[in-house]
Amino acid sequence: MRLVILGIVGTLAGLAVGVAIVEIGFLPEQASEQAVNTDHVYDIMVIVTCGIGGLVTAVLVAALFLFREKRGETRVAPPVHGHHGLEIVWTAIPAVIVIALTGISWKALNDNEGGDASLFVNVWGQQFDWTYDYPAQKLEQIHQLVVPVGAKIDFEVQSKDVIHGWWVPAWRSQINATPGQVNKLRVTPTKIGDFKVVCTFICGSGHPVMGTDVKGSIPARIKVVSKADFDKFIAEAQTKAKAAASAPNAAAVAVFTKAGCGGCHTWSPAKSNGAVGPPLDGLGSHPDAENFVRQSIVDPGAEIAQGFPNAMPKDFKSKLTPNELDVLVKAIAGGSQ
């Protein structure tokens, strides 16, 4: 009976601790419908887990004192072959808890995925940058994700090289960016503002900058704006894309952007500000500029610029077509900025 009372007291104490943890709150702000649903499941699991922990701890501590062998005692404890009633109880109760938590989790997942999407965005991870495509708006390689508040958004997340993890803490949304695989994620933002995006996998030497913007100075941001501001952003981005297509070095900039070079390098024609690798402006003054630039792309480990890591991917020789490589080399080597 004493163990039963202690078990009840321990369970209640654990539940109280769980409720206190939930009430104090230590998670990031909630900025999506999915965050609210996910946190609801998380809070329930924290409270249940603390209650079970309190029960186990109370019984364990009590057993250490009530059933310990006394000094000088020599008798052998009688063998115990089990207690069917107790075994049924401690099997049935956890089964009920697990089934209940499964039902709650299923409902949250179902709510998170419900309804038809009004916006589709492709997310691309690559060493060491995130870029975004808006297929319906015919926009590609956008470094700053901008989405309208209240919209149901379907993200298709992919990788161009190694495994990355696309995680927006305020949305409670995390999904792998895997080479050769499209992973889908639904998000409905509920707050206007700037939100951090993080890569959850160590994807190479430049992994830390996957959590910074293209300038490498502040946390990478996802902008959630009003519908009017989103429409304005799309219109401006489409105008810039048309202007870029007719600008000098447009073909080279397209290759540079497609290959993700702006995540690591500064190059004025592409308006990139990466800081992982050396800047590319001014390489036209090199005595053997074209061969130097070509070697730096196809065999980046051959010569490492002082003060920079050997972080550049080694597969651009196979990722770029000969024509793309020639266009990029001539544009970078011909620059005198």
SEGU-632635 format. One record per residue (C-alpha): x, y, z; residue number from 0; chain. Coordinates in steps of 0.2 Angstrom, whole numbers, m for minus. Layout:
[atom [X, Y, Z], NUM, A],
...
// end
This chain:
[atom [0, 0, 0], 0, A],
[atom [14, 12, 4], 1, A],
[atom [21, 9, m13], 2, A],
[atom [4, 13, m21], 3, A],
[atom [3, 29, m11], 4, A],
[atom [21, 34, m16], 5, A],
[atom [17, 30, m34], 6, A],
[atom [2, 41, m34], 7, A],
[atom [12, 55, m26], 8, A],
[atom [27, 53, m38], 9, A],
[atom [15, 53, m53], 10, A],
[atom [6, 69, m47], 11, A],
[atom [23, 77, m43], 12, A],
[atom [29, 73, m61], 13, A],
[atom [13, 79, m69], 14, A],
[atom [15, 96, m59], 15, A],
[atom [33, 97, m65], 16, A],
[atom [27, 94, m83], 17, A],
[atom [13, 107, m82], 18, A],
[atom [26, 120, m75], 19, A],
[atom [38, 116, m89], 20, A],
[atom [24, 119, m102], 21, A],
[atom [18, 135, m93], 22, A],
[atom [35, 142, m92], 23, A],
[atom [38, 139, m111], 24, A],
[atom [55, 138, m119], 25, A],
[atom [51, 135, m137], 26, A],
[atom [53, 148, m151], 27, A],
[atom [38, 159, m155], 28, A],
[atom [24, 151, m165], 29, A],
[atom [22, 158, m182], 30, A],
[atom [12, 145, m192], 31, A],
[atom [m3, 134, m190], 32, A],
[atom [8, 119, m190], 33, A],
[atom [18, 126, m175], 34, A],
[atom [2, 127, m164], 35, A],
[atom [m3, 110, m168], 36, A],
[atom [15, 103, m166], 37, A],
[atom [17, 112, m149], 38, A],
[atom [0, 105, m143], 39, A],
[atom [7, 87, m146], 40, A],
[atom [23, 91, m138], 41, A],
[atom [16, 99, m123], 42, A],
[atom [5, 83, m120], 43, A],
[atom [20, 72, m122], 44, A],
[atom [30, 83, m110], 45, A],
[atom [17, 81, m96], 46, A],
[atom [14, 63, m99], 47, A],
[atom [33, 59, m99], 48, A],
[atom [36, 69, m83], 49, A],
[atom [21, 60, m75], 50, A],
[atom [28, 43, m79], 51, A],
[atom [46, 49, m74], 52, A],
[atom [39, 54, m57], 53, A],
[atom [30, 37, m54], 54, A],
[atom [46, 27, m59], 55, A],
[atom [57, 38, m48], 56, A],
[atom [46, 37, m33], 57, A],
[atom [44, 18, m34], 58, A],
[atom [63, 16, m37], 59, A],
[atom [68, 27, m22], 60, A],
[atom [55, 19, m11], 61, A],
[atom [61, 2, m16], 62, A],
[atom [79, 6, m12], 63, A],
[atom [74, 10, 6], 64, A],
[atom [60, m2, 10], 65, A],
[atom [68, m18, 2], 66, A],
[atom [86, m16, 5], 67, A],
[atom [96, m30, 14], 68, A],
[atom [99, m25, 32], 69, A],
[atom [116, m26, 39], 70, A],
[atom [120, m44, 45], 71, A],
[atom [105, m52, 36], 72, A],
[atom [109, m69, 29], 73, A],
[atom [93, m76, 23], 74, A],
[atom [90, m79, 5], 75, A],
[atom [75, m70, m2], 76, A],
[atom [61, m81, m8], 77, A],
[atom [59, m83, m27], 78, A],
[atom [46, m73, m36], 79, A],
[atom [37, m80, m51], 80, A],
[atom [27, m65, m56], 81, A],
[atom [11, m57, m52], 82, A],
[atom [m2, m58, m67], 83, A],
[atom [m13, m44, m61], 84, A],
[atom [2, m32, m59], 85, A],
[atom [9, m37, m76], 86, A],
[atom [m8, m34, m85], 87, A],
[atom [m9, m17, m77], 88, A],
[atom [8, m12, m82], 89, A],
[atom [5, m18, m99], 90, A],
[atom [m12, m11, m102], 91, A],
[atom [m9, 7, m95], 92, A],
[atom [6, 10, m106], 93, A],
[atom [m3, 3, m121], 94, A],
[atom [m18, 15, m118], 95, A],
[atom [m6, 30, m116], 96, A],
[atom [4, 25, m133], 97, A],
[atom [m13, 23, m142], 98, A],
[atom [m19, 40, m136], 99, A],
[atom [m3, 49, m140], 100, A],
[atom [m4, 41, m157], 101, A],
[atom [m21, 47, m160], 102, A],
[atom [m17, 65, m155], 103, A],
[atom [m1, 65, m166], 104, A],
[atom [m11, 58, m181], 105, A],
[atom [m24, 72, m179], 106, A],
[atom [m10, 85, m178], 107, A],
[atom [m2, 78, m194], 108, A],
[atom [m19, 78, m203], 109, A],
[atom [m23, 96, m198], 110, A],
[atom [m6, 101, m203], 111, A],
[atom [m8, 94, m221], 112, A],
[atom [m27, 99, m223], 113, A],
[atom [m34, 110, m237], 114, A],
[atom [m28, 115, m254], 115, A],
[atom [m12, 124, m257], 116, A],
[atom [m12, 142, m264], 117, A],
[atom [6, 144, m267], 118, A],
[atom [20, 132, m273], 119, A],
[atom [39, 135, m269], 120, A],
[atom [54, 124, m273], 121, A],
[atom [68, 124, m260], 122, A],
[atom [85, 120, m266], 123, A],
[atom [99, 117, m254], 124, A],
[atom [117, 117, m260], 125, A],
[atom [135, 120, m253], 126, A],
[atom [133, 132, m246], 127, A],
[atom [117, 142, m249], 128, A],
[atom [98, 141, m250], 129, A],
[atom [88, 146, m266], 130, A],
[atom [70, 146, m270], 131, A],
[atom [59, 144, m286], 132, A],
[atom [41, 151, m288], 133, A],
[atom [36, 139, m303], 134, A],
[atom [19, 148, m306], 135, A],
[atom [27, 165, m306], 136, A],
[atom [41, 159, m317], 137, A],
[atom [54, 165, m305], 138, A],
[atom [70, 155, m301], 139, A],
[atom [85, 156, m290], 140, A],
[atom [78, 168, m277], 141, A],
[atom [89, 169, m262], 142, A],
[atom [77, 178, m250], 143, A],
[atom [61, 168, m248], 144, A],
[atom [46, 179, m247], 145, A],
[atom [28, 172, m243], 146, A],
[atom [11, 179, m239], 147, A],
[atom [4, 177, m222], 148, A],
[atom [m11, 166, m221], 149, A],
[atom [m7, 156, m237], 150, A],
[atom [m6, 137, m237], 151, A],
[atom [11, 134, m245], 152, A],
[atom [17, 118, m252], 153, A],
[atom [36, 117, m252], 154, A],
[atom [46, 104, m262], 155, A],
[atom [63, 102, m255], 156, A],
[atom [78, 96, m264], 157, A],
[atom [97, 96, m264], 158, A],
[atom [109, 99, m278], 159, A],
[atom [124, 90, m270], 160, A],
[atom [124, 83, m252], 161, A],
[atom [111, 81, m239], 162, A],
[atom [105, 97, m231], 163, A],
[atom [91, 100, m218], 164, A],
[atom [79, 114, m221], 165, A],
[atom [72, 120, m204], 166, A],
[atom [62, 135, m199], 167, A],
[atom [61, 135, m180], 168, A],
[atom [46, 147, m179], 169, A],
[atom [36, 136, m191], 170, A],
[atom [41, 120, m182], 171, A],
[atom [45, 114, m200], 172, A],
[atom [60, 103, m204], 173, A],
[atom [63, 92, m218], 174, A],
[atom [78, 84, m227], 175, A],
[atom [85, 91, m243], 176, A],
[atom [91, 75, m251], 177, A],
[atom [100, 73, m268], 178, A],
[atom [88, 64, m281], 179, A],
[atom [73, 65, m270], 180, A],
[atom [59, 78, m268], 181, A],
[atom [52, 80, m250], 182, A],
[atom [36, 89, m248], 183, A],
[atom [31, 101, m233], 184, A],
[atom [15, 111, m230], 185, A],
[atom [16, 127, m220], 186, A],
[atom [3, 141, m216], 187, A],
[atom [12, 156, m209], 188, A],
[atom [2, 166, m197], 189, A],
[atom [13, 180, m192], 190, A],
[atom [21, 194, m202], 191, A],
[atom [40, 196, m199], 192, A],
[atom [57, 189, m202], 193, A],
[atom [61, 172, m197], 194, A],
[atom [77, 162, m197], 195, A],
[atom [81, 146, m207], 196, A],
[atom [94, 134, m202], 197, A],
[atom [103, 119, m210], 198, A],
[atom [102, 104, m199], 199, A],
[atom [115, 94, m206], 200, A],
[atom [134, 97, m206], 201, A],
[atom [135, 98, m225], 202, A],
[atom [154, 103, m227], 203, A],
[atom [166, 116, m222], 204, A],
[atom [154, 130, m226], 205, A],
[atom [140, 123, m216], 206, A],
[atom [139, 138, m204], 207, A],
[atom [135, 150, m218], 208, A],
[atom [119, 140, m222], 209, A],
[atom [112, 149, m207], 210, A],
[atom [117, 167, m214], 211, A],
[atom [110, 177, m228], 212, A],
[atom [120, 180, m244], 213, A],
[atom [130, 193, m236], 214, A],
[atom [136, 181, m223], 215, A],
[atom [132, 193, m209], 216, A],
[atom [115, 190, m202], 217, A],
[atom [104, 175, m199], 218, A],
[atom [96, 169, m215], 219, A],
[atom [78, 176, m216], 220, A],
[atom [61, 171, m222], 221, A],
[atom [50, 186, m225], 222, A],
[atom [32, 184, m221], 223, A],
[atom [22, 199, m228], 224, A],
[atom [5, 204, m232], 225, A],
[atom [m4, 198, m249], 226, A],
[atom [m1, 216, m256], 227, A],
[atom [17, 216, m252], 228, A],
[atom [19, 199, m259], 229, A],
[atom [12, 203, m275], 230, A],
[atom [23, 219, m276], 231, A],
[atom [38, 208, m272], 232, A],
[atom [34, 196, m286], 233, A],
[atom [31, 210, m298], 234, A],
[atom [48, 218, m294], 235, A],
[atom [57, 201, m295], 236, A],
[atom [50, 197, m312], 237, A],
[atom [56, 215, m318], 238, A],
[atom [73, 211, m311], 239, A],
[atom [74, 194, m319], 240, A],
[atom [70, 202, m336], 241, A],
[atom [83, 215, m334], 242, A],
[atom [96, 202, m329], 243, A],
[atom [92, 191, m344], 244, A],
[atom [98, 206, m355], 245, A],
[atom [112, 212, m345], 246, A],
[atom [131, 210, m349], 247, A],
[atom [137, 193, m343], 248, A],
[atom [119, 187, m342], 249, A],
[atom [124, 169, m347], 250, A],
[atom [138, 168, m335], 251, A],
[atom [128, 175, m321], 252, A],
[atom [114, 162, m325], 253, A],
[atom [127, 148, m323], 254, A],
[atom [135, 156, m308], 255, A],
[atom [118, 157, m299], 256, A],
[atom [113, 140, m305], 257, A],
[atom [129, 132, m298], 258, A],
[atom [126, 141, m281], 259, A],
[atom [143, 150, m282], 260, A],
[atom [135, 165, m274], 261, A],
[atom [134, 156, m258], 262, A],
[atom [152, 157, m256], 263, A],
[atom [159, 170, m267], 264, A],
[atom [157, 189, m270], 265, A],
[atom [155, 193, m289], 266, A],
[atom [148, 210, m294], 267, A],
[atom [139, 205, m310], 268, A],
[atom [129, 192, m300], 269, A],
[atom [127, 204, m285], 270, A],
[atom [133, 191, m274], 271, A],
[atom [141, 193, m257], 272, A],
[atom [147, 176, m251], 273, A],
[atom [161, 176, m239], 274, A],
[atom [167, 158, m238], 275, A],
[atom [178, 158, m253], 276, A],
[atom [189, 172, m260], 277, A],
[atom [180, 187, m270], 278, A],
[atom [180, 184, m289], 279, A],
[atom [181, 203, m294], 280, A],
[atom [197, 208, m301], 281, A],
[atom [204, 191, m307], 282, A],
[atom [206, 198, m324], 283, A],
[atom [222, 206, m318], 284, A],
[atom [230, 188, m315], 285, A],
[atom [244, 184, m327], 286, A],
[atom [236, 168, m333], 287, A],
[atom [218, 173, m329], 288, A],
[atom [208, 160, m339], 289, A],
[atom [218, 145, m334], 290, A],
[atom [219, 150, m316], 291, A],
[atom [200, 152, m315], 292, A],
[atom [197, 136, m325], 293, A],
[atom [208, 126, m313], 294, A],
[atom [200, 134, m298], 295, A],
[atom [183, 128, m303], 296, A],
[atom [188, 110, m309], 297, A],
[atom [202, 107, m297], 298, A],
[atom [199, 119, m282], 299, A],
[atom [211, 110, m271], 300, A],
[atom [226, 113, m282], 301, A],
[atom [228, 131, m275], 302, A],
[atom [220, 137, m260], 303, A],
[atom [219, 156, m257], 304, A],
[atom [227, 162, m241], 305, A],
[atom [215, 164, m227], 306, A],
[atom [201, 154, m235], 307, A],
[atom [196, 135, m231], 308, A],
[atom [197, 121, m244], 309, A],
[atom [178, 121, m244], 310, A],
[atom [174, 122, m263], 311, A],
[atom [165, 106, m269], 312, A],
[atom [176, 95, m281], 313, A],
[atom [162, 90, m293], 314, A],
[atom [159, 106, m304], 315, A],
[atom [169, 98, m318], 316, A],
[atom [155, 85, m320], 317, A],
[atom [141, 97, m314], 318, A],
[atom [144, 110, m327], 319, A],
[atom [143, 107, m346], 320, A],
[atom [159, 112, m356], 321, A],
[atom [149, 127, m363], 322, A],
[atom [144, 133, m346], 323, A],
[atom [161, 131, m339], 324, A],
[atom [168, 141, m354], 325, A],
[atom [155, 155, m352], 326, A],
[atom [159, 156, m333], 327, A],
[atom [178, 156, m335], 328, A],
[atom [178, 170, m348], 329, A],
[atom [166, 181, m339], 330, A],
[atom [176, 179, m322], 331, A],
[atom [193, 180, m330], 332, A],
[atom [188, 195, m341], 333, A],
[atom [183, 205, m326], 334, A],
[atom [194, 220, m320], 335, A],
[atom [183, 226, m306], 336, A],
// end
